[in-house]
């Protein structure tokens, strides 16, 4: 009996052990499945966070405004591409404080202020140094539902171009006012003198009338140049492009202003191939040459020599140079000589006459021909003004014009 009972107990214990072992394996498989599901969820969560971060970066980087996001401790969390370009930021600012990364005390103070004021609008920032600029900064604090600060976001609007345009407009109005006021004052003074009795003296009357005529012409030149600049800048200037042979045109222009050149003993030397032809508006091109040669006569020495040269630099472009043997243009003024009313020597320029718009007109005319204009820094030969023009196509049906 006892052996049978022992066998029954052992058999039951074995069956129970197998049942529990099966349950253990099932539980282990369920745990493994849960771990796999959790790992998948973590991967999905990480992917979602990465995707959200990528979407946020893409959104901010597509903005033309600069964006900076910092935490409550003033450490930068994000800077978009526009702001990096605006302030010429070459190092990665993420993780640094605003003052460490940007070196701008104004922005650091603004971030501290917005923590207490919640929002600041219209803060103006001016950058000095090698990359100057003007910016309008709007800032807002980032808070949770309980009002706790979690950081700040700053948006930068670049006002540099607007400010530069305002400065250009202000300078333009000031210069035009001065250029108009000077001849008007002289004309008025002469008229008042004549009315006071000088008209009774034939010599004095003649002298004052000559002054009136001279400065009336000066006003007329200024107004015409202002209208020309306005038309060229707005794109309303009519252009009649066609093949223009350069040598006959150069010879005609030199002959037109030879009387003025003879008063200073200035000689012209033309150097170019006889068959060089460009695609241009002949009247506008004549205006460019007259302005450049007139400057060479004015500022060159008495008895000097002025070269007018042209050459083809490739199959599509012709380069023209007007060179005198005067004092030349200093390197620091080479970029500014084409600005309206810019003068190297104010007193000498006004003494010699001119509106101060000639080189600006030259620049706009050349650019309207899809060309480029520049001045070489002072050389041993003096000033050297250069510009390019498109070469006339060889298969053009129209015959080349020389300037008529």
Secondary structure, 3 states (H helix, E strand, C coil): CHHHHHHHHHHHHHHHHHHHHHHHHHHHHHHHHHHHHHHHHHHHHHHHHHHHHHHHHHHHHCCCCEEEEEECCCEEEEECHHHHHHCCCCCCCCCCEHHHHHCCHHHHHHHHHHHHHCEEEEEEEEECCCCCEEEEEEEEEEECCCCCEEEEEEEEEECHHHHHHHHHHHHHHHHHHHHHHHHHHHHHHHHHHHHCCHHHCHHHHHHHHHHHHHHHHHHHHHHHHHHHHHHHHHCCCCCCEEEEEHHHHHHHHHHHCHHHHHHHCCEEEEECCCCCEEEEEHHHHHHHHHHHHHHHHHHCCCCCEEEEEEEECCCCEEEEEEECCCCCCCHHHCCCCCCCCCCCCHHHHHHHCCCCCHHHHHHHHHHHCCCCEEEEEEECCEEEEEEEEEECCCCCCCCCECCC
